[in-house]
Structure formats: structure tokens, C-alpha cells
Amino acid sequence: MTRRLDDDATPYDASYWQNRLQVLQTRIRLPDLAAQQPAFANVVAALDASRNTLNAVTILRDNLSKQPSIDAKIMEQANAAVASATESVQQTDAAAMAVAQQALKRLEQEGYFAAYCFESEPDKVQALLDLFRAPHRLMEFMQFGSPSHNRFGQALEIYTMLCSAAATECSDDDKVLRRLALAVALELAAPEDKMVLHPTRTIDPLQRFQHYQQAYLTGQLDPDFGNLTVWELRMVIDSDATEDELGWGRASAKNHRPDLVLMENAQWKYCRIVRTDVGYRDPDFYKEPRSYDQILDGGGKCGPRAWYGRFVCKAFGCPTWGVTQPGHAAMSRWTRNGWVICLGAGFDVSFWLDRCGNDFLLETKARSAIGNDAKYMTQVNVLEWAALCVDEKPGLDHLRRTGETDAKYLWTALSFYQRRIWAAKGTVASHQGSTVYDPRNQLCQLKEVSLASQQISVTSSEHGDSIVIPAESFSEHSGGDSLVMKSFLGGLQLWLGPSAEVSYLLDKSMVNSVPTCYKVTLYMNTIHRGELPLILTVTESGNEDAPTMVYQIPLGYTMGLWEATEPVEIELGGPDIDSVELSLARQTNQFGVAIKRITLVPVEK
């Protein structure tokens, strides 16, 4: 296979890339670790020191420039110091780039670059070649784990397209969206291996980027989304769900159990719904294609339950990683205090694809403690790239699978112990910003507001007086859980659990002195098919002859979206009535139902 550019006679085939590897091998000479470990440690320390110096003198120079009157010679000296420090960093960056490039060429043993050049248009081939000549862009691609399946060409195409799509956004969001674009490009360079529930579809990178872009800009995601690193964002955007499903996942969770969306417990925020509503039983996929609403509705055993937990966290912009365990499926997720396991045992018995839980957890701790992606690159990534350069790929693979090193792979061992040193510091560094109140974020808005229960009200119309009963205004409750919580619709709402019963008291002023027929509707939502009706009991006091009436209110399947029930006619009122008690009871062996309000509208005569 040979590819030549229009104005270039070079054949970009396998022999070209092999020659590139040989050239790079002459440009970099890695030290013999067995004999020169102390010297190498000094090199790494010098690289770190040069970056610290650059940061310090740049801050000093910038502060000096803000002074109202500053001596020109002092500013000249400050600029000279910055230039010197910059040159030092550029020299060390050049060394890191050489290591990175040589590591890339080792990966060419799989024939990827030659195949890409053969199959791609000339402008895309040129862009790939330019990538290898741009130190910072190349290392930007590599420090976050490299593109999926090492598809650098596809990742570059996607990143270029997405940056163009985000170019019109305001500057405050630019860094977040560019990190998002890079995460999408790197992770979805090979989108076909992300499929779990939807094995026949692939993820469109542009649609996935635009979905999270819009959700972020409209305040629908977790407040920490804007602080996530590229490495973490890759574990957000890789859900196999469709964009419509991701939007539905957020909407149904906010409608049905907003308390689980707003909860303080970081481990179970969002995914607690698996324990409350995804029943442990054989799954019931009743339609094609399979979809996540069917898991929430029909349940499943450990696999589907883990799938849904990962899905709903990713829908809100929270990273998840795997996991599988012996005879079991679970999940792990990001929190500001570190990664945690949900629905299973610890990281020590966890795996995901070709990586063990201990190795993944060690990387999360090291990245968090270092707190800076560029610094992680110089502290750890460069060592891993060096291991590739000296044919230690088997050692790196062994480390990923077992979390242990083999003594014969010295560079791999060095990268491992470097991560352990940082992880042992035990400090979880802040991300690229702190969680603060964002007036655009819906979760922040609702969490901050204080709400009081609304009272039962009567509104007049030409057909008579309608009665509106806020669901949270019950006077008594018994049986199962009757949870009052903040509502994304505004005000409060009620979650009526299995076997729960709530009672509402209407005083004499609210009912007519003559018997009146009303249509009763509930504004509610359900997330399960086949729910049994609510039992409505009407008890009138003051008239001993008035019988207690029992009605059934059918509950449709709303997929977590708010809807009104079909009206049920009841009769209230009379000359001797002092008060009326309306009781709503949930039957046993049922899931919960969310209720916003109960409305009684007089029937037209």
C-alpha cells in the first residue's frame, strides 16, 4: 500500500514509517536504568524545576507589568527571565516529544499509520504528518491515554471538526468545550467498541459533542462537569446510549426522584435509582431495539443494573469506569474525593476489558495528587513512553492486567513506582476549578432554594369551584415511604412508595353545601409498566349516613415524564358535611409513583 501527496513524491507506506522510527532512534538515547537510575531521577527533577521556574517568573513579570510606574530596566530583566525559563522548558519538551514520537513508531508495528495514509485523502495525510511535527499537539493527544486503538488520524479529523463546531461559543466556556472536544476525539476515534446495549450502532462524534455541549450550556449536567479533565471526560462521553436516551435519562431522574439527583452522598448521587427502582430479576426487553428505559422498567440482574447505573451517571456528566468482578458486574464512578465502587466489591477484585481495578485506581490517585495534566505527563507518561521505546510493551500490558510489575521491565517499573509515590501523598488535588454556585445550572439553582409546603386552594370558574391539592400538603401518612422533595417543576412534590398512604383534609369552606360531582386527576409520573391503580378513599364527617366511598385511579406508564391521569368521577359535599378526608393508598408489591398535585374539577351540568 502506497500513498503519495500531490506535491510530494514520498510513499507513506510501511517502509516510510519504519525509516522514521530509525531516525528517531538516532535522536534519542535512553539511559541504561540499571546503571544510571540516579542520573535519570535528576533529569526528571530538572524538568519539573524548569516548569516551576517558568511559572514563577511569568507570574512575577505579569505582576510587575500591572504596577502604575515601573522601571523599564526591571521589566526588561523580567522578560529576559521569562524567555530563559521558556527556552529551558522548550528544550525539555523537545526531549519528551522525541520519546513520544519514538513510542508512536513502536506502535506502527500494527501497521496503522501506513494503512491510514493509504486509505485517506491527501489533506488528511498531511494533517497527520503535521501532527508529528507539532510537539505540544502531539503530546496533548498522548498524555490523556492516546486515541482509542491508537487511531491518531481519525482522532485528529474529529478534533479539527469539533473545534470548528465550538468556535462560536463564548470565551468563558471555551476551555471546557475544547477539553470536551478533545475527549470525544480521543475516545470516539474507535466508537464501535463502546456498544453494550446497542451492538449494531456506532456513536456519531459530532452528535455526542453537541449533546453534551448543549446540556452543559443550559445547566443540565452535574456542577463539576466543567472542572473535569480530558482524561475524565473520556469516561463520560463513551456511553453506548443514544443522545435521545441520555436526555431522557436526565429528565426521568429529575422528574421521578429529584432527591437522588440532589443528594449529598457523592457515591450514590444519580445511580441510587438502581437500588430503588431497577428490580433484581430476569430482564424484560419487550421491544426492539433494546433501550435503557426497558431496564428501568423491567429490571435485570447484575449486568443490566450495572449498565443502568453507568448510563444515568454519564447522562449527568459524571465519569464511570466498568467494572466486572468474578461472577458479577458492577460500576465505579468519579467523586470529588476519589473514585468509588458501586453495586459491588472493591477495586482489588475489579476488572474492565484488559485492565485490573488496582492499576486503574492507582492512576486516578496519582493524577489527582499531581493535579496537573502537563505535570502528570512529565512525571509518568514520559516513563511509559520510554518503556514502549525499549520494547517493554509486554511489561506495560502485564502491569495493566495484574497491577504488578516484572523486574525485567525497568522503565515500566519506574513508571509504576512513580505513580505509587504520588498516590501515597494522600492528597486529592482540586480539579481545574472549584465547584461554585452557577446561576445557569439547574441542579445548583434547586439545591440552594428553600421551599415551604403549599396549601390546598380553591379556584372559581363558571362551572364551579375547583380544588387544587398540592401533593406534599397531606395531613397524615402511614405504611411505606411518603417522601416530600424539591421539584424541578418548582415547589415540592411527593414520592408515594409501596404500601404508603397519605390523607388530605378538606374543611367545610372548600366543599359545596350540595352534593357535587368532581373529576379527579393526578399530575404524576411513573417509570414502570403495569402499575396497579391508586386507591382513593373519600370519607365525609358530619353526616353519619354518608358512606365511605372507594375509587381506583389508574396509573399509566409515563416513562418518567409528567402526565395527568385519566379523570375519575367522585361526589363530595352536602348540607351537613363538616370536612372531607381524601386518602391515597399505594398497593403492595409496587414501585413508587411521583405526584405533583391532585385536582378536583366540578363536572359541567
N, C-alpha and C positions, 0 to 999 in steps of 0.2 A: 504494500500500500504506500503510495507516494502522493504528497500534496505540495504544490508549489504556488506561491503567491504570484500575482500577475507581473509584478516588477521585481521578482526575486527568483533566482534560479535554484535556491536551496530546496532540496527534497526533505520535507519534515516527516521523515519516516523513522522507523525504529533505530536505524544506524545514526541518524542525526542526534537523537536523544541520548544514545549510548556515548557518542562523542562529547556531548555536553557534560555528561557525568565525568568523563575522564578529565575534561578541562577543569571542572570544579574540584576534582580530587587533587589537582596540582595547586589550586589556590588556597586550600585549607589543609592544615596538618594538625590533626587532633593529637593531644599529648597522650603518652603511654601512662594510663592511670596507675598501673601497678607501681611505676617508679616516680610519678610526678603528681600525686594527689594533692600535696600541699601547695604546689605551684598553681595547679588548676583552681583550687579554692581561692587563691589570691586574685586570679583573673576575674572570677565571678564577683568577688568583693569589690574589685576596682570598677567593674561595670556598674554595679549598684551605686557606688560612691559617685561616679561621674554623673549619673542621673540625678542624684540628690543635690549635687553641686549646681547643676543646671537649674533645677527648680528653685534653689535658694537664691542664686544670683539674679534670676529672672524676676522673682518677687521683689528683691531689693531694688533692682533697676526700675521696675514699674512704680514702686512707692516713691522713689526719688523723683520720677518724672511728674508726679502729681503735686510736688511742692510748688508754691507760688513763685518763688525765685530760687533757682538752683544754678550753681556754678557750672559752666559749660564743660570745664575740665573733669568735674566729678561725673557728669553724665557720660562723657567720652570714656572714662575709665570703667563705668558700669556697663556700657555697651561692649567694651572690649572683653570684659569678664564673661558676659553672656556669650559672645562669639567664641571664646576659648572653650567654655563648657559645652557649647553646642557641637563644636568640632570633635571634642572628646567623645560625646555620645554618638555622633555620626560614625566615628571610627569603630566603636564597639557594636553599633547597629550593623555595620558592614560585615563584621565578623559573624554576627548572629545570622545575617542574611545568607552568608556563604554556607553555614551549617544547614540552614533551612533548605537552600536550593539543592545541596547535595543529598539531603534526606529525601527530597521530592524525586530526584532522579533514581534513587534506590527503588522508589515505588513504581518507577517506569518498567520494572521487570514484568509487571502485569500487562504492559503494552497499551496503557490507557492513552497517553499523550499522542502517540503515533496514530492510534485509531481515531481519536478526536480530530486531529488535523486532517486526516483523510476524509472524514465524513462531513466536516464543517465548511462553511463559506469562508472565503479568504479574509474578510474583515474580522471574523471570529477567531481565526487562526492568529491573525496579527494581534488581537487583543490578548490572547493567551501568552504570546511571546512577550508582549509589553509587560504583562504581569510579572514575569520572571526578571524583568529589568527594573522593577519598581520595588525597592526594599521594603518600604513601610506598608504598601498594599499587600505584598506577598505575605509578610509576617502577620498582618491583620487577618488574613484568611486562615493562617495556620495556628494562631495562638488560641483559637476557640475550638480546637479539635479537628480542624481541616474539614473540607466538604464531605458529605456522605459519599462513601465508596471512592473517595479521592477524585471526584469529578470536578476538577478545578475549572474546566472550560464551561460546563453548564452553570456552575455557581457564579462565574463571572458574568455570564449572559443575564442571569436572573438579577444579580445585584445591580447591574447597569440599568436594567429595565425598571426596577423598583425605586432606585434613587431618582429616576426621572419622574416616576409617579408621585413621589413625596416632595418634589422640589417646590411645589406651590404652597406648602404648609408654613405656618408662622414659625419664627426662629425659636421660640420657647420650646416647641415640640420637635425641633429638627433633630436633636441628638437622640431622642427616644426613637423616632421613626427611622433614623439611619441605623441604629442598633437593631431595630426590628427587621429592617430590610436585609441586613447582613445575616441575621439569624435565619430568616426564610431562605435566603440564597444558599447558605451552607447546608442547612438541614434538608431542604427540598430539592437539592441537586439530584437526589435519587429518591423521588417520592413514592416509588412503587413498593418499598419495603416498610411502609408505615401502616399498612392496612391490617386491621384486626377484624372489625365487624363488617367492613366493606371491601372484600378481597378483590373485587373486579373494577374498582375505580381508583384513580390517582388524584392527588391533590394539585390543584392549579395554584402555583406560587403567587401570581398576581391577585387572584381572588382571596387567597388566605391573607396576604399582606393587607389588602384593602379592608377585609373584615375586621382585623384587629386594629387597624388604623382608625376606622370609623368608631369602633367600640371604645377605643381609648379617648378619642377626641370628644366623644359625647358622654364620657364619665361612667361607662357601664362596667368597667373592669375593676379588679382589686386595686386599692390605692397604692400598693407597692409596685404595680406593673411598670410604671415609669422609671423605677430605680433598678430594674433587673439588668444584668449584664447580657451580652450576646450569648455567652455560653448557657446561661439560664433560660433566655428566651427561646433557644432552640428546643427546649423541653416544654414549651408552651404551645408552639405553633405546629407541632407534629401530630396532632390528633387526626385520626382517620375519619372523624365526623365531617359531614358536610357543613358549609357555612350556615345554612339554614338551621341545622341541628344545634350548632354552637349557640346561635341566637336564641333558639327555643330553650336550650338548657339553662341559660341565664334567666330568661323570662319566667319559666315554670318554677324555678327555685325561688325567685323573688316573690312570685305570687303565692305559692303554696306554703313555703316555710321561710319567710324573711328572717326569722330568728336565727336560722342556720347560716344565713348569708352574713349576718351582722355579728355573730358570736365572737367572744374574746378568745376562746380556745383555738389557737392557731392550727393545731394538729387536725382538728375536725371541722374547721370552717369550710363550708361548701359540701364536703364529702360525708358529713354526718348523715345526710339523707339516705345513704346506702343502708345504714343501720335502722333507720326509722321506716323506710318505705320500699326498699328492694328486698322482697321476701326471699328467704333461703329455700329454694325448691327447684325443680326442673324448670328450665326456661320455657317461655311460651312465645315463640316468634310466630305470630299468626298471619303475617303478611310479608310480601317481598317488595322491595329489598328490606333486609333487616335494618332496624333503626334503634337508636338509644331510648326513644320513648317506649318501645316494647320491653326493654329491660326494666325501666322504672315501673311499668305497668305489671309485667308478667313475672318479674323476679328472675332468679337463677342461682346457681351455686357459686363457688368462689371465683370462677372465671368471669362471668358476666357482672358480678358485684364489683370486682376489681376494675373491670372495663368502665363501669359507670362512674366509679369514684374518680378515676383518672380523667374521664371525659368532663365531668362537671367542674373539676378544678381547672383544667385547661380552658374551659369555656369562660371562666372568670379571669383568665390570665395568670394562673398560678402554675409554676413548673411542677411536673411529676416525672418520676423515673421508675419504670417497671412496676412491680417486680414479680418474679416467680420464686417459689420455695419448694422444697421436696413435697410433692403431692398436693401443692396448694398454689393459689395465685393471690397476690396482694398488691399493694402500691406503696410508693414512697413519694413524699412531697416536700417542697420548699417551705420553710418558715423563716422569719427574720432571726430566729435563734438557732437555725441549723435545720438539716434535713431529718425527717422522721418517717417511720413506717406506720402505715395504717392498714387495718384489716389482716394483720399477720404478725409473725415473729420479727426478730431483729435483722439488721443488715448482715450479721455474721452467717446467716443461713439463706441469704437472698442472692439471686442472680437475675440478670437481664441480658438476653442474647448471649454475647461472648464475654460478659464482664461480671465479676463477682461483686457483691454488695460492699465488702470491706474496702476494695480498691476504689469504688465509686465514692464511698463516704470519705475516704482519706483525701481524695481530690477536692471534694466540696469543702472540707475543713481547711485545707491548705489555701485554696482560692479565697475563702472568706477571711482567713487570718492575714494573708498578704494584702488583700483589699484593693488591689490594682491589677488590671489585666496585663498591662505592659510589664509590670514588675514580675508577675507570675511567669510571663514569657521568658524573662532573663533568668529567673530562679529555677524554673522547672522545665518549660518547653524546650529550651535550648539543649538541655541534657538528654531529653527524649529524642530530639532530632539527631544529636550526636550518636545515640545508640543505633539509630537507623543507618547512619553513615558507615558504621563499622559492623554492619550485618548482625545487629542484635535484635532484629525483629522477632525471632523466636523467644527471646528473653522478655520483650515487651508483651507479647501475646501470653506468655506464661504468667506474667505479673497480673494482667487483666483477668485471667481466668481464676487465679488462686489467691491473689493478694499477697503473694510471697515472691521473693527474688531468688535467683540462682546465682551462686557465687562466681560462675564463669562469665556472667554478663555484667561487667563492671559499670558501664555507663548507665545501664538500666537500674542497677542497684543504687547508683549515685542519685538518679532522679527520684527513686523511691524514698531514700532516706532524706532527701531534701524536702519532700512533701511531709514526711513524718516530723521533721524538725519544726516546720511551720505549723502543722496541725497541733503539735504538743504545746504550742504557746497558749492555746486555750482561749484566745480572744476572737470573738466573732466581729469582724470589722463591719462598719457601716457600708452600705452599698453606695452607689453614685449619688445618693441624696437621701434625705431622711423623710419618713412618712409624715406629711403635714396635711392640714386641712386644705382640701382642694375644692373650691366652690363649684367646680364643674362635675365633681364625682358624686354620683347618686348615692353610693354607699356612705361616703363621708357626710353628706347632707342629712340623711335619715338617722345616722348614728348620733349626730350632735343634737338633734332637735328633741325637746321634751314635750310629751303629749299627754293629755288628760282624756279620760273616757268621755265620750259624748252621751247625751241623754236622749231618751225616746222623745220624738217630736210628732206633732200633728200638723198637717198642712191642708188647707182648704182648697177645694176646686168646685166647679159647677156640678160635679157628680157626688160631692160629699167630702168628708174629711178622711184623708189618707193618713195612715200611721207608719212612720219610719222608725225601725228599731235597730240602732247600731248593734252589731253582733257582740261587742265587748260589754254591753250595758246590762248583762244578766245580774239578777239579784241573788241567785243561789246556783250552786253547781254540785254534782255528785258523780260517783262512778269513776270513769277514767279521766285522762288528762283533758282539761279545758284551758288551753293556753292563750293568753292575750298577748299580742305582739304588735310592734310598729308595722305599718303597712306602706309599701311603695306607692299605693294609691293615695296616700295621705291619711292621717289619723291612725286608728288602730284596727286590728282585725282579730278574729277568733279562729283557732285551730281546735276542732272538736274531735278528740281521739276516740278509739274504740271503747264502747260501753259508757261513754261520758254522757251526761245530761245537764242542760242548763235551763234556767227558768227566768222568764221576763214578766214583770208585773205592770199591768196597765191599770191606772187608777180610774175612778169614775168619770173624771173630766175628759178622758180620752176615748170613751166609747159612747155610742148613741143611746138615748133613752128608749129607743125602739129597736127591736132586733134588726140587724143589718148584715147583709151578705157581703163578704170580702173575698177578693182574690189574693192569696198569699204567694209571694215569690221570695226566693233567697238569691242574693248575688253571691256566688260561691265558685270554687274550682275544685276539681278532683284530678288525681293522677293515676287512677286505676279504673279499669273496666269492671262492670258487673257489681258495682257497689249497691248494697241494699238501701232501700229508702230510709230517710229520716222519719222518726215517729214524732208527730206533733200532737200534743195533748192540750186541750183547752178546758180550763176549769174556771167557772164563774162563781164568785162568792156573793152572798146577799139574797140569793134566790135558792132556797133549799130544793126546789123542784127541778132546777136546771141540771141536766145530766152532764157528766164529764164526757167530752167528745174526743175521739182519737182519729187522727188522719195520717196518711202517708204522703211524704213529699219525695217523689222520685229524683234520684241524682243521676244526671247524665255524665258521660265521660268527656271531660273538657281538656285533657292533656295539660293541665296546669294553667289554663287560660281562663280568665274571669268570664262567667256567663250567668244568666238568670235561669232559674229552674222553671219548668212548666207550671203555670198557676194552679193552685188548689183552692177550691171554694170552701169557706168556713162561715159560720154565723156567730156574731157577737152582739152583746148589748141587750137592753131591756129596761123596764121602769124600775126594777128592784135590784139591779146589779150594782154592787159596791166597787168591785175590782175584777179583773180578769188575769189569770195566770196562763201564760203560754210556755209550754215546756218542749224543748227539742232534745231528742234522745238518739244517740248513735247505737246501732245494734252491735252485738258481739261479733268477734272474728272478722272485723272490718278494719280498713285503714282509716286514717283521719281525713277530714274534709275541712277546707278553709272557707270561712264565711265572713263576708264584709258587712252585710246588712240584711234585714228582713223587712219586707214592705207589704203592707196591707192596703189594698186599693178597693174602695166600695164598688160593687158591681152596678153597672148602669141599669136603670129601670126603664 
